[in-house]
Every structure is written in C-alpha cells, then in structure tokens.
Amino acid sequence: MYVNVKINTQTERGKQLIKQLKRYPKTVKFDNPAESEIVPEGYMTSDKFRVSVKRKINEYCDKHGIL
C-alpha cells in the first residue's frame, strides 16, 4: 500500500522529515514532477500553458476588435 503525504519543506520540521525519509530509499519513493518530467494528469507543461494562453488572448482580441 502506498500513502501520499504533503510535507511543507519551507519549515524546519518539514526539512528534517525529508532528510530522515531519504535514509530509506528502498521503502520511501519521492515523486517530484520537476525531476521526473512526468506531468500529472490534469496539469500541463509551461510550454503548453504559454501556447494555450496566447491562443486565448488572440481569440479574445479578435472577438472584441482589439489590436
């Protein structure tokens, strides 16, 4: 069984917990999309986000006669 846990790494206690958990690489696995480059379902990469935003801005400007 796997358990998903959120740890605030901006706190001292959170940093300590992460440090302790890293001692057990066979038991504890860290999923970090920034490192694994695997984008979770429902998320998009920054490149896709930029393309999407630019498209929406252009559609809005065309619809309202801006530019």
A tleap script that builds the chain and sets N, CA, C and O, in Angstrom:
source leaprc.protein.ff14SB
mol = sequence {
  NMET TYR VAL ASN VAL LYS ILE ASN THR GLN
  THR GLU ARG GLY LYS GLN LEU ILE LYS GLN
  LEU LYS ARG TYR PRO LYS THR VAL LYS PHE
  ASP ASN PRO ALA GLU SER GLU ILE VAL PRO
  GLU GLY TYR MET THR SER ASP LYS PHE ARG
  VAL SER VAL LYS ARG LYS ILE ASN GLU TYR
  CYS ASP LYS HIE GLY ILE CLEU
}
set mol.1.N position { 0.843 -1.169 0.000 }
set mol.1.CA position { 0.000 0.000 0.000 }
set mol.1.C position { 0.895 1.240 0.000 }
set mol.1.O position { 1.911 1.283 0.694 }
set mol.2.N position { 0.512 2.233 -0.775 }
set mol.2.CA position { 1.237 3.493 -0.840 }
set mol.2.C position { 0.401 4.589 -0.215 }
set mol.2.O position { -0.828 4.558 -0.282 }
set mol.3.N position { 1.063 5.555 0.392 }
set mol.3.CA position { 0.397 6.681 1.037 }
set mol.3.C position { 0.972 7.969 0.468 }
set mol.3.O position { 2.190 8.145 0.436 }
set mol.4.N position { 0.111 8.862 0.022 }
set mol.4.CA position { 0.553 10.174 -0.450 }
set mol.4.C position { 0.549 11.139 0.723 }
set mol.4.O position { -0.433 11.239 1.459 }
set mol.5.N position { 1.648 11.840 0.885 }
set mol.5.CA position { 1.804 12.765 2.005 }
set mol.5.C position { 2.308 14.100 1.474 }
set mol.5.O position { 3.160 14.138 0.586 }
set mol.6.N position { 1.787 15.185 2.014 }
set mol.6.CA position { 2.283 16.514 1.661 }
set mol.6.C position { 3.069 17.045 2.843 }
set mol.6.O position { 2.555 17.109 3.960 }
set mol.7.N position { 4.313 17.425 2.601 }
set mol.7.CA position { 5.181 17.951 3.642 }
set mol.7.C position { 5.613 19.355 3.228 }
set mol.7.O position { 6.098 19.563 2.115 }
set mol.8.N position { 5.436 20.303 4.122 }
set mol.8.CA position { 5.851 21.676 3.855 }
set mol.8.C position { 7.359 21.767 4.046 }
set mol.8.O position { 7.848 21.778 5.176 }
set mol.9.N position { 8.085 21.832 2.952 }
set mol.9.CA position { 9.541 21.842 3.015 }
set mol.9.C position { 10.097 23.233 3.297 }
set mol.9.O position { 11.313 23.415 3.342 }
set mol.10.N position { 9.227 24.204 3.486 }
set mol.10.CA position { 9.693 25.548 3.837 }
set mol.10.C position { 9.851 25.698 5.347 }
set mol.10.O position { 10.371 26.708 5.823 }
set mol.11.N position { 9.401 24.692 6.102 }
set mol.11.CA position { 9.563 24.728 7.556 }
set mol.11.C position { 10.755 23.871 7.954 }
set mol.11.O position { 11.164 22.974 7.217 }
set mol.12.N position { 11.300 24.152 9.115 }
set mol.12.CA position { 12.436 23.389 9.606 }
set mol.12.C position { 12.046 21.931 9.843 }
set mol.12.O position { 12.803 21.022 9.502 }
set mol.13.N position { 10.873 21.708 10.422 }
set mol.13.CA position { 10.401 20.343 10.685 }
set mol.13.C position { 10.221 19.572 9.379 }
set mol.13.O position { 10.568 18.394 9.299 }
set mol.14.N position { 9.678 20.236 8.353 }
set mol.14.CA position { 9.499 19.593 7.061 }
set mol.14.C position { 10.826 19.176 6.444 }
set mol.14.O position { 10.941 18.082 5.892 }
set mol.15.N position { 11.821 20.039 6.537 }
set mol.15.CA position { 13.155 19.716 6.015 }
set mol.15.C position { 13.742 18.519 6.744 }
set mol.15.O position { 14.365 17.651 6.132 }
set mol.16.N position { 13.539 18.477 8.059 }
set mol.16.CA position { 14.047 17.357 8.849 }
set mol.16.C position { 13.368 16.049 8.443 }
set mol.16.O position { 14.020 15.013 8.319 }
set mol.17.N position { 12.057 16.111 8.240 }
set mol.17.CA position { 11.324 14.908 7.840 }
set mol.17.C position { 11.824 14.368 6.501 }
set mol.17.O position { 12.035 13.165 6.351 }
set mol.18.N position { 12.012 15.256 5.540 }
set mol.18.CA position { 12.503 14.838 4.223 }
set mol.18.C position { 13.888 14.203 4.364 }
set mol.18.O position { 14.162 13.161 3.769 }
set mol.19.N position { 14.744 14.826 5.144 }
set mol.19.CA position { 16.097 14.297 5.359 }
set mol.19.C position { 16.038 12.893 5.971 }
set mol.19.O position { 16.780 12.002 5.559 }
set mol.20.N position { 15.160 12.704 6.946 }
set mol.20.CA position { 15.030 11.396 7.582 }
set mol.20.C position { 14.475 10.358 6.617 }
set mol.20.O position { 14.952 9.223 6.590 }
set mol.21.N position { 13.481 10.729 5.832 }
set mol.21.CA position { 12.862 9.785 4.901 }
set mol.21.C position { 13.816 9.361 3.785 }
set mol.21.O position { 13.732 8.239 3.287 }
set mol.22.N position { 14.710 10.247 3.400 }
set mol.22.CA position { 15.671 9.916 2.334 }
set mol.22.C position { 16.652 8.831 2.762 }
set mol.22.O position { 17.381 8.291 1.929 }
set mol.23.N position { 16.677 8.513 4.031 }
set mol.23.CA position { 17.550 7.441 4.522 }
set mol.23.C position { 17.040 6.059 4.117 }
set mol.23.O position { 17.769 5.074 4.236 }
set mol.24.N position { 15.816 5.974 3.647 }
set mol.24.CA position { 15.175 4.694 3.330 }
set mol.24.C position { 14.761 4.629 1.854 }
set mol.24.O position { 13.568 4.582 1.555 }
set mol.25.N position { 15.726 4.627 0.934 }
set mol.25.CA position { 15.388 4.663 -0.493 }
set mol.25.C position { 14.660 3.415 -1.000 }
set mol.25.O position { 13.962 3.482 -2.012 }
set mol.26.N position { 14.811 2.289 -0.317 }
set mol.26.CA position { 14.098 1.078 -0.748 }
set mol.26.C position { 12.634 1.116 -0.335 }
set mol.26.O position { 11.803 0.429 -0.928 }
set mol.27.N position { 12.318 1.907 0.669 }
set mol.27.CA position { 10.959 1.957 1.200 }
set mol.27.C position { 10.223 3.230 0.810 }
set mol.27.O position { 9.022 3.201 0.545 }
set mol.28.N position { 10.943 4.345 0.774 }
set mol.28.CA position { 10.328 5.648 0.519 }
set mol.28.C position { 10.696 6.119 -0.879 }
set mol.28.O position { 11.869 6.141 -1.250 }
set mol.29.N position { 9.681 6.493 -1.650 }
set mol.29.CA position { 9.886 6.991 -3.009 }
set mol.29.C position { 9.330 8.401 -3.090 }
set mol.29.O position { 8.207 8.652 -2.652 }
set mol.30.N position { 10.105 9.326 -3.647 }
set mol.30.CA position { 9.667 10.705 -3.802 }
set mol.30.C position { 9.258 10.931 -5.254 }
set mol.30.O position { 10.033 10.666 -6.173 }
set mol.31.N position { 8.047 11.418 -5.454 }
set mol.31.CA position { 7.571 11.773 -6.788 }
set mol.31.C position { 7.658 13.283 -6.921 }
set mol.31.O position { 6.907 14.023 -6.287 }
set mol.32.N position { 8.580 13.724 -7.750 }
set mol.32.CA position { 8.746 15.145 -7.995 }
set mol.32.C position { 8.659 15.362 -9.497 }
set mol.32.O position { 9.601 15.039 -10.221 }
set mol.33.N position { 7.528 15.912 -9.986 }
set mol.33.CA position { 7.356 16.099 -11.428 }
set mol.33.C position { 8.460 16.940 -12.058 }
set mol.33.O position { 8.782 16.754 -13.231 }
set mol.34.N position { 9.040 17.854 -11.300 }
set mol.34.CA position { 10.106 18.691 -11.844 }
set mol.34.C position { 11.345 17.856 -12.158 }
set mol.34.O position { 12.070 18.153 -13.108 }
set mol.35.N position { 11.587 16.824 -11.371 }
set mol.35.CA position { 12.753 15.978 -11.592 }
set mol.35.C position { 12.462 14.842 -12.575 }
set mol.35.O position { 13.289 14.531 -13.432 }
set mol.36.N position { 11.293 14.229 -12.448 }
set mol.36.CA position { 10.968 13.079 -13.293 }
set mol.36.C position { 10.450 13.488 -14.665 }
set mol.36.O position { 10.413 12.675 -15.589 }
set mol.37.N position { 10.050 14.749 -14.796 }
set mol.37.CA position { 9.488 15.295 -16.035 }
set mol.37.C position { 8.209 14.579 -16.454 }
set mol.37.O position { 7.821 14.636 -17.621 }
set mol.38.N position { 7.555 13.909 -15.515 }
set mol.38.CA position { 6.262 13.287 -15.766 }
set mol.38.C position { 5.193 14.243 -15.264 }
set mol.38.O position { 5.133 14.542 -14.071 }
set mol.39.N position { 4.355 14.721 -16.164 }
set mol.39.CA position { 3.341 15.697 -15.804 }
set mol.39.C position { 2.104 14.966 -15.278 }
set mol.39.O position { 1.551 14.109 -15.968 }
set mol.40.N position { 1.669 15.301 -14.060 }
set mol.40.CA position { 0.471 14.651 -13.515 }
set mol.40.C position { -0.758 14.933 -14.369 }
set mol.40.O position { -0.825 15.954 -15.055 }
set mol.41.N position { -1.720 14.036 -14.327 }
set mol.41.CA position { -2.953 14.192 -15.094 }
set mol.41.C position { -3.663 15.469 -14.654 }
set mol.41.O position { -3.778 15.744 -13.460 }
set mol.42.N position { -4.135 16.241 -15.622 }
set mol.42.CA position { -4.822 17.493 -15.322 }
set mol.42.C position { -3.892 18.699 -15.321 }
set mol.42.O position { -4.358 19.836 -15.249 }
set mol.43.N position { -2.592 18.471 -15.399 }
set mol.43.CA position { -1.613 19.555 -15.439 }
set mol.43.C position { -1.068 19.661 -16.854 }
set mol.43.O position { -1.235 18.749 -17.664 }
set mol.44.N position { -0.415 20.777 -17.145 }
set mol.44.CA position { 0.229 20.924 -18.447 }
set mol.44.C position { 1.614 21.536 -18.248 }
set mol.44.O position { 1.886 22.193 -17.243 }
set mol.45.N position { 2.466 21.307 -19.218 }
set mol.45.CA position { 3.807 21.869 -19.136 }
set mol.45.C position { 3.734 23.381 -19.332 }
set mol.45.O position { 2.731 23.899 -19.824 }
set mol.46.N position { 4.792 24.082 -18.950 }
set mol.46.CA position { 4.805 25.538 -19.097 }
set mol.46.C position { 4.735 25.933 -20.575 }
set mol.46.O position { 4.135 26.954 -20.913 }
set mol.47.N position { 5.340 25.139 -21.452 }
set mol.47.CA position { 5.270 25.445 -22.885 }
set mol.47.C position { 3.842 25.355 -23.402 }
set mol.47.O position { 3.384 26.233 -24.132 }
set mol.48.N position { 3.136 24.287 -23.021 }
set mol.48.CA position { 1.742 24.139 -23.446 }
set mol.48.C position { 0.873 25.239 -22.850 }
set mol.48.O position { -0.053 25.725 -23.499 }
set mol.49.N position { 1.174 25.634 -21.608 }
set mol.49.CA position { 0.417 26.699 -20.971 }
set mol.49.C position { 0.577 28.011 -21.733 }
set mol.49.O position { -0.404 28.712 -21.980 }
set mol.50.N position { 1.806 28.340 -22.103 }
set mol.50.CA position { 2.054 29.584 -22.848 }
set mol.50.C position { 1.314 29.584 -24.182 }
set mol.50.O position { 0.701 30.585 -24.555 }
set mol.51.N position { 1.370 28.465 -24.899 }
set mol.51.CA position { 0.676 28.370 -26.182 }
set mol.51.C position { -0.830 28.545 -25.978 }
set mol.51.O position { -1.486 29.253 -26.742 }
set mol.52.N position { -1.369 27.903 -24.954 }
set mol.52.CA position { -2.800 27.992 -24.660 }
set mol.52.C position { -3.201 29.422 -24.322 }
set mol.52.O position { -4.222 29.906 -24.810 }
set mol.53.N position { -2.415 30.106 -23.494 }
set mol.53.CA position { -2.735 31.478 -23.089 }
set mol.53.C position { -2.656 32.415 -24.287 }
set mol.53.O position { -3.530 33.263 -24.463 }
set mol.54.N position { -1.630 32.276 -25.106 }
set mol.54.CA position { -1.502 33.137 -26.288 }
set mol.54.C position { -2.683 32.938 -27.233 }
set mol.54.O position { -3.204 33.903 -27.793 }
set mol.55.N position { -3.103 31.685 -27.411 }
set mol.55.CA position { -4.249 31.405 -28.279 }
set mol.55.C position { -5.508 32.055 -27.724 }
set mol.55.O position { -6.274 32.659 -28.475 }
set mol.56.N position { -5.731 31.940 -26.419 }
set mol.56.CA position { -6.918 32.528 -25.800 }
set mol.56.C position { -6.895 34.053 -25.876 }
set mol.56.O position { -7.936 34.675 -26.085 }
set mol.57.N position { -5.726 34.658 -25.710 }
set mol.57.CA position { -5.612 36.116 -25.809 }
set mol.57.C position { -5.929 36.562 -27.225 }
set mol.57.O position { -6.657 37.535 -27.421 }
set mol.58.N position { -5.391 35.858 -28.216 }
set mol.58.CA position { -5.666 36.210 -29.611 }
set mol.58.C position { -7.148 36.066 -29.941 }
set mol.58.O position { -7.712 36.919 -30.627 }
set mol.59.N position { -7.790 34.988 -29.456 }
set mol.59.CA position { -9.214 34.802 -29.696 }
set mol.59.C position { -10.021 35.931 -29.058 }
set mol.59.O position { -10.958 36.446 -29.669 }
set mol.60.N position { -9.666 36.316 -27.840 }
set mol.60.CA position { -10.380 37.376 -27.140 }
set mol.60.C position { -10.224 38.708 -27.885 }
set mol.60.O position { -11.192 39.447 -28.067 }
set mol.61.N position { -8.992 38.998 -28.312 }
set mol.61.CA position { -8.734 40.250 -29.034 }
set mol.61.C position { -9.492 40.268 -30.366 }
set mol.61.O position { -10.062 41.297 -30.730 }
set mol.62.N position { -9.508 39.152 -31.096 }
set mol.62.CA position { -10.245 39.085 -32.355 }
set mol.62.C position { -11.732 39.280 -32.123 }
set mol.62.O position { -12.393 39.996 -32.875 }
set mol.63.N position { -12.258 38.649 -31.090 }
set mol.63.CA position { -13.690 38.733 -30.783 }
set mol.63.C position { -14.115 40.145 -30.427 }
set mol.63.O position { -15.219 40.560 -30.777 }
set mol.64.N position { -13.262 40.894 -29.738 }
set mol.64.CA position { -13.615 42.231 -29.246 }
set mol.64.C position { -13.008 43.361 -30.080 }
set mol.64.O position { -13.116 44.529 -29.707 }
set mol.65.N position { -12.378 43.027 -31.189 }
set mol.65.CA position { -11.828 44.023 -32.090 }
set mol.65.C position { -10.634 44.784 -31.527 }
set mol.65.O position { -10.395 45.944 -31.861 }
set mol.66.N position { -9.907 44.107 -30.678 }
set mol.66.CA position { -8.720 44.737 -30.095 }
set mol.66.C position { -7.518 44.344 -30.945 }
set mol.66.O position { -7.420 43.203 -31.395 }
set mol.67.N position { -6.634 45.255 -31.158 }
set mol.67.CA position { -5.422 45.069 -31.972 }
set mol.67.C position { -5.776 44.973 -33.377 }
set mol.67.O position { -4.898 44.814 -34.226 }
savepdb mol mol.pdb
quit
